Amino acid sequence: MDKALYDLMDWAGIEELVYSEASNPHNMLGAHMTEAGMLVQAFIPTARDITVKITSTGKTYQMELADDAGFFAALIPRKTMADYTLLVFYDNGTLGEIHDPYSFAPQFTDADLKKFEAGIHYGIYNKMGAHPMTVKGTAGVYFAVWAPCAMRVSVVGDFNLWDGRRHQMRKLGESGIFEIFIPGVKKGAVYKYEVKFKNGDPALKADPYANYAELRPNTASVVWDLNEYQWNDGEWMDKRAKTDTKTAPMSVYEVHLGSWMRKETKTDDTGHVITGSEFYNYREIAKKLAEYVTEMGYTHVELMPVMEHPLDASWGYQVTGYYAPTSRFGTPDDFMYFMDYMHSQGIGVILDWVPAHFPRDAWGMAQFDGTCVYEHRDPRKGSHPHWGTLIYNYGRPGVSNFLIANALFWADRYHADGIRFDAVASMLYLDYGKNPGEWVANIYGGHENLEAVEFLKHLNSIFKGRKDGAILIAEESTAWPKITGSVKEDGLGFDYKWNMGWMNDFLEYMKYDPYFRSHHYKELTFSMLYAYSEDFILVFSHDEVVHGKGSMAGKMPGMSLEDKFANLRTAYGFMMGHPGKKLLFMGQDFGQLDEWNENVQLEWELLDYPIHGRMKEYVKELNHLYRSYPALYKKDYQPDGFEWVNCMDSANNIVSFIRKTDKKEETLLFICNFAPVLHEKYIMGVPFEGKYKEIFNSDAVKFGGSGKGNPRMKTSREEDSDGRKHAITVQVPPMSICIFSCTPEKAVKPVQKKAAAKNTGKRSAKNTDKSHNKKPSRTAGAAPAGKPGKQDETGQAAQIRAEGNTAEPERKPADVIPLKKRTKK
């Protein structure tokens, strides 16, 4: 070796590189100006010979082998730096010309590093991970990863034969970030990080910020370019930003893409099943799902986690690739198409997200650099005993930044219309799922996770600052206050909270045989005592149809499917009338009989049976009704949008209530009968005098019911009932919900029997004068003279009557008695 070159060699540094223990290889590798000229050094273990080629002149300089491990050096007589390439003759006999990866500057600025260290680099996903780009006219991929306690980090993949010595990364100061730009690497390249721990042990790790990953069971990350897809949903995004979801309809269809609908599996030439062949691609399923959702009248779909996860049985809730849509259904571009297409069909997409915990897979984020990077060091804080997973260290800026930026990422890069936070309760409480001695109190001695609370407030504040109409939803099962309260008022700042209390109480009520329901009536009405404490979404989610809980139809009482489905229709109808947005899990809208199984598609074949087809039509009409009447959604979160008419008729298992807006004519009247008893003449108070038309009846024949109901308009009369001055008499079908539209109008006062006898029951088209001298139409619900209404009494109805749960008693005809004096006995 030339003496001048020899004297420039840093032999200790060379040894550090050879043993792949350098945290800043750029200090040696690449080109550096010295007094003697431009020193170029390269470490390529598989090279037999390397020549430096000056780009501007084409002149070449042979490099000398300084270390048999593959360390080469050349001293080029120049006074200024010059661009160059390396002509590499490999030990397998091939020749290649490459750009030196150690000749490029970092893509991180000092401002980037400071923001990340403070936990406020909200666009960190544009820096971390693998990003195809062109630097100094050279195409390649920029890699960056956070591993603060690692001795050394390298990028490995097919492009370097998975040799961790080849592309050792540069650590940027004390930030813990390692980075490198590798020319020639392209979209689709498979890679991992080889992280060498302080004790010298190496570990292969998937990229926490990767935008794509291999299909399970493989675990490597994949390079992808998220900037290539051309979006077409500008009109949707503009409209979304101007929409107040609190006063708009929201009926959400919860979907697990892997089991909503499946293909038949394919096999290879050897007869083995091709992994993943059972799944539809994002593009294929987009059209099928949008068609179904549109037909059924849902406004949104909520996808169970599509972030990359290794285990199908986790349903996506044990995430290893937070920045990558799962490869089970295609590429990131395919998922962008999915989102784009749903928006083109007027359907919003909410994504389930898991910031509460992550799995322990050795190739994942657990012990990422040999220490607890993302999780707490103390297992009493960092381990979740029930799920066997790890809990994030929310108080560490790099961790909170990773999660905050991730929520923003899905809204920014994939145009998500909402993010639903899973298992928020497990984040808020230090003792969640733990026994005494298994958790550590906070600084005040309490069990509140103060770091998680601050994290949630921080994330929600930044997310809402975007003002783009995307929403944040909390699945939180406790009574923690102000989940949807403003951060400025010490709330957590979510837009919505799942109403787990209502769901549990209502399903508890519904599971009882109607004979016993009167003793559990409070479980039906209790939710309205706290309905406005949060902005709730009413949910029948996937959690209610797994682990032995049975399907929604299976939860209902009854000896026959007809009985069960009648109960289910009533339950869904009551849910639609109750204040709050709505969510229903897939398969439950056509009465799937079995529990949900993630390994097979829904039981679509059941739709060949009329009873299931009628249930589907029922939910479809219910959804379309919901979207058509503002009273059902406009004032979900304003107490003056709901009034009880009667919430005390426990004997009959009946409740009645009003949904309304600021427009009187938009008022809707509900009566819900949770017993299989027909009430021929049930008197109920009404909000004002006028006409009442039944617009929906769950007992209609087309839905599988008995066909009882109120086909004719009901006109109110002056009568004290349910604490109101006006009333109507209606037929209440067994096990049903009936909805009436309300048209304000002066009530017609009764006249003498003689005049009434001449009444045909129909108002003349010419009779527009509302004076009391005109002939009135027959008062709604009043029995004709000599034909008293009588309730049929058979089966369970008779049994309920025997216990004192009487139906409407038989009434005598009122000849000349003013209607206002008629009272319910």
VENBEL-V251811 format. One record per residue. N is the residue number from 1. D_FIRST is the distance of its C-alpha to the first C-alpha in Angstrom with 2 decimals. Layout:
# VENBEL-V251811
n;d_first
N;D_FIRST
N;D_FIRST
This chain:
# VENBEL-V251811
n;d_first
1;0.00
2;3.79
3;6.26
4;8.54
5;6.85
6;6.18
7;9.78
8;11.06
9;10.49
10;13.97
11;13.56
12;17.35
13;17.65
14;15.22
15;17.43
16;20.45
17;19.49
18;18.67
19;22.05
20;23.60
21;25.10
22;24.06
23;27.09
24;25.28
25;22.12
26;22.50
27;21.39
28;17.79
29;17.90
30;18.77
31;18.32
32;18.56
33;19.11
34;17.43
35;18.23
36;15.12
37;16.00
38;16.31
39;13.77
40;14.26
41;13.58
42;15.38
43;16.50
44;18.25
45;18.86
46;20.49
47;17.81
48;16.25
49;14.52
50;14.71
51;15.17
52;16.34
53;19.67
54;21.38
55;24.99
56;26.79
57;25.28
58;23.95
59;20.77
60;17.72
61;13.97
62;11.69
63;9.91
64;6.76
65;8.07
66;7.59
67;10.90
68;13.00
69;15.86
70;14.73
71;12.70
72;10.70
73;9.49
74;9.73
75;10.77
76;13.91
77;15.76
78;19.05
79;21.63
80;23.26
81;22.62
82;23.07
83;24.12
84;21.88
85;21.84
86;19.38
87;19.74
88;19.24
89;19.57
90;21.02
91;21.26
92;24.97
93;24.36
94;25.32
95;23.74
96;24.38
97;23.98
98;24.17
99;24.47
100;22.20
101;24.66
102;22.82
103;23.60
104;27.33
105;29.46
106;31.99
107;35.47
108;37.11
109;38.50
110;39.38
111;42.97
112;42.20
113;40.68
114;43.60
115;46.15
116;44.59
117;44.40
118;48.08
119;48.97
120;50.29
121;47.75
122;50.30
123;48.12
124;45.12
125;45.29
126;44.00
127;40.75
128;40.36
129;39.87
130;38.37
131;39.15
132;38.40
133;37.65
134;35.90
135;33.45
136;32.24
137;33.65
138;31.79
139;33.99
140;33.18
141;34.50
142;34.30
143;34.53
144;35.76
145;37.23
146;38.68
147;37.47
148;37.81
149;37.06
150;34.27
151;30.94
152;29.26
153;30.66
154;29.21
155;30.90
156;31.19
157;33.00
158;33.09
159;30.62
160;27.79
161;29.38
162;30.59
163;27.17
164;27.31
165;23.54
166;23.27
167;25.36
168;25.48
169;27.84
170;27.97
171;30.74
172;32.75
173;33.57
174;36.29
175;38.03
176;36.82
177;35.99
178;32.79
179;31.94
180;29.65
181;30.16
182;29.05
183;29.31
184;31.02
185;33.03
186;36.69
187;40.18
188;41.15
189;37.77
190;38.26
191;36.26
192;36.35
193;34.53
194;32.67
195;33.50
196;31.95
197;34.54
198;34.09
199;34.70
200;31.78
201;34.07
202;33.30
203;36.19
204;36.62
205;38.89
206;40.76
207;40.54
208;43.56
209;43.55
210;43.07
211;45.44
212;45.81
213;45.34
214;45.63
215;49.10
216;49.96
217;49.25
218;45.67
219;44.32
220;41.26
221;41.36
222;41.38
223;40.14
224;43.13
225;44.05
226;47.29
227;47.67
228;48.60
229;52.13
230;54.89
231;57.63
232;61.29
233;63.06
234;63.29
235;67.08
236;67.04
237;64.61
238;66.72
239;69.88
240;68.36
241;67.45
242;71.11
243;72.62
244;73.97
245;73.51
246;75.95
247;78.82
248;77.64
249;78.13
250;75.33
251;75.84
252;72.58
253;71.85
254;69.32
255;67.15
256;64.66
257;62.97
258;62.07
259;65.70
260;67.80
261;67.75
262;65.68
263;65.09
264;65.66
265;62.47
266;60.67
267;59.23
268;56.42
269;56.85
270;56.85
271;59.58
272;57.49
273;58.27
274;55.69
275;54.49
276;55.87
277;58.11
278;61.15
279;60.27
280;61.21
281;58.54
282;58.89
283;60.13
284;62.70
285;64.05
286;64.27
287;67.08
288;68.93
289;68.75
290;69.70
291;72.69
292;73.91
293;73.37
294;75.15
295;78.04
296;78.42
297;78.38
298;75.47
299;73.72
300;70.35
301;68.27
302;66.34
303;63.42
304;62.57
305;58.84
306;56.74
307;53.55
308;51.26
309;52.36
310;51.62
311;55.15
312;58.08
313;60.53
314;59.38
315;60.85
316;57.81
317;58.42
318;55.27
319;52.65
320;48.89
321;48.10
322;49.97
323;48.58
324;48.97
325;52.24
326;52.48
327;51.19
328;54.33
329;56.07
330;53.36
331;50.70
332;50.73
333;52.04
334;54.82
335;55.80
336;55.82
337;58.18
338;60.32
339;60.69
340;61.30
341;63.91
342;65.78
343;66.01
344;67.33
345;70.10
346;70.97
347;69.57
348;67.59
349;64.80
350;64.27
351;61.23
352;61.36
353;58.55
354;57.58
355;56.38
356;57.98
357;55.61
358;52.78
359;52.03
360;49.92
361;47.81
362;44.46
363;42.60
364;44.54
365;44.87
366;46.00
367;43.61
368;41.18
369;38.33
370;39.64
371;42.25
372;45.43
373;44.24
374;47.27
375;49.80
376;51.40
377;49.91
378;53.45
379;54.79
380;58.24
381;57.07
382;54.37
383;56.05
384;58.96
385;61.03
386;63.09
387;60.39
388;57.60
389;55.36
390;53.48
391;54.84
392;52.87
393;52.17
394;53.94
395;53.41
396;49.62
397;48.81
398;46.01
399;48.45
400;51.43
401;49.29
402;48.14
403;51.80
404;53.36
405;50.89
406;51.52
407;55.26
408;54.63
409;52.16
410;54.87
411;57.28
412;54.78
413;52.83
414;55.58
415;58.68
416;60.21
417;63.77
418;63.75
419;61.82
420;63.73
421;62.30
422;62.73
423;63.94
424;64.26
425;66.52
426;63.75
427;61.68
428;64.50
429;65.53
430;63.42
431;65.84
432;66.02
433;66.49
434;65.85
435;68.09
436;68.67
437;65.67
438;63.27
439;62.73
440;62.12
441;64.44
442;63.32
443;63.43
444;67.16
445;67.92
446;68.54
447;67.23
448;66.18
449;62.47
450;62.13
451;58.51
452;59.48
453;62.45
454;60.31
455;57.82
456;60.67
457;62.19
458;58.88
459;58.15
460;61.71
461;61.83
462;58.70
463;59.78
464;63.23
465;61.83
466;60.69
467;64.39
468;63.75
469;66.44
470;64.26
471;65.84
472;64.81
473;66.78
474;66.84
475;67.79
476;69.18
477;71.84
478;73.09
479;75.25
480;72.41
481;73.97
482;72.97
483;70.42
484;71.30
485;72.17
486;70.47
487;67.44
488;69.13
489;72.04
490;69.88
491;69.81
492;66.79
493;67.00
494;67.26
495;69.40
496;70.99
497;71.44
498;72.38
499;75.90
500;75.43
501;78.67
502;80.78
503;79.16
504;79.79
505;83.35
506;84.36
507;83.06
508;84.76
509;87.98
510;87.59
511;87.04
512;90.57
513;93.50
514;95.50
515;98.33
516;96.30
517;94.48
518;97.14
519;96.09
520;92.51
521;93.43
522;91.54
523;88.25
524;89.10
525;89.88
526;87.76
527;84.74
528;86.63
529;86.83
530;83.11
531;82.44
532;81.65
533;79.58
534;76.47
535;75.77
536;75.94
537;75.05
538;77.33
539;75.33
540;75.97
541;72.31
542;70.36
543;70.68
544;74.40
545;74.18
546;71.80
547;71.78
548;75.37
549;76.84
550;78.04
551;78.13
552;80.12
553;82.98
554;82.72
555;83.21
556;86.54
557;89.79
558;92.20
559;93.37
560;92.49
561;89.74
562;92.28
563;92.80
564;89.10
565;88.39
566;91.29
567;89.78
568;86.36
569;87.83
570;89.54
571;86.37
572;84.32
573;87.14
574;87.43
575;83.69
576;83.94
577;86.74
578;85.18
579;83.29
580;79.51
581;77.07
582;76.87
583;74.37
584;75.07
585;72.73
586;72.47
587;75.05
588;77.55
589;79.10
590;80.57
591;81.38
592;78.69
593;80.21
594;77.23
595;74.67
596;71.50
597;68.92
598;65.40
599;64.88
600;67.57
601;68.91
602;72.10
603;75.41
604;76.06
605;78.52
606;80.92
607;81.67
608;83.68
609;86.21
610;88.53
611;88.33
612;84.58
613;84.92
614;87.57
615;85.34
616;82.58
617;85.13
618;86.34
619;82.95
620;82.37
621;85.65
622;85.06
623;81.71
624;83.21
625;86.15
626;83.81
627;82.00
628;85.31
629;87.06
630;85.58
631;87.55
632;85.24
633;82.08
634;82.83
635;83.72
636;81.80
637;80.80
638;83.97
639;86.84
640;89.45
641;88.11
642;89.65
643;93.05
644;94.56
645;97.93
646;98.56
647;96.14
648;98.89
649;100.32
650;98.78
651;101.87
652;101.17
653;97.35
654;97.45
655;95.56
656;96.04
657;94.13
658;93.47
659;90.29
660;90.64
661;89.17
662;90.67
663;92.69
664;95.76
665;95.98
666;92.52
667;93.69
668;93.34
669;95.42
670;94.13
671;96.16
672;94.33
673;96.25
674;94.36
675;97.28
676;98.64
677;101.96
678;103.58
679;105.21
680;107.75
681;108.62
682;106.16
683;106.88
684;103.89
685;103.59
686;101.96
687;100.28
688;102.85
689;105.78
690;104.91
691;104.06
692;101.62
693;100.15
694;98.28
695;95.02
696;93.25
697;94.53
698;92.37
699;95.45
700;95.81
701;96.43
702;93.38
703;91.22
704;93.07
705;95.64
706;99.43
707;100.03
708;101.85
709;101.41
710;102.84
711;103.07
712;105.42
713;104.79
714;105.84
715;107.70
716;107.64
717;110.82
718;111.76
719;111.41
720;109.83
721;107.10
722;103.85
723;104.63
724;104.86
725;107.83
726;107.30
727;106.78
728;106.59
729;107.44
730;104.94
731;104.50
732;101.50
733;100.14
734;99.07
735;95.44
736;94.48
737;93.26
738;95.24
739;94.13
740;96.61
741;96.12
742;98.38
743;100.36
744;102.20
745;105.87
746;109.20
747;110.67
748;114.02
749;116.72
750;118.96
751;122.49
752;125.57
753;125.70
754;127.81
755;125.25
756;122.43
757;124.18
758;124.17
759;120.46
760;118.66
761;115.37
762;113.85
763;113.72
764;115.27
765;112.93
766;115.52
767;115.77
768;113.30
769;115.63
770;114.52
771;117.92
772;119.59
773;122.50
774;120.38
775;120.15
776;117.04
777;114.87
778;114.97
779;112.91
780;109.69
781;110.05
782;113.80
783;115.67
784;118.47
785;122.00
786;123.10
787;119.58
788;117.89
789;114.24
790;113.63
791;110.38
792;109.87
793;109.25
794;107.61
795;105.04
796;102.58
797;104.33
798;107.48
799;105.51
800;104.03
801;107.50
802;108.80
803;106.32
804;107.53
805;104.86
806;107.49
807;106.90
808;108.80
809;112.50
810;115.12
811;116.62
812;120.15
813;120.69
814;121.19
815;124.22
816;124.76
817;122.61
818;120.12
819;116.59
820;115.42
821;117.51
822;115.86
823;113.53
824;111.43
825;113.12
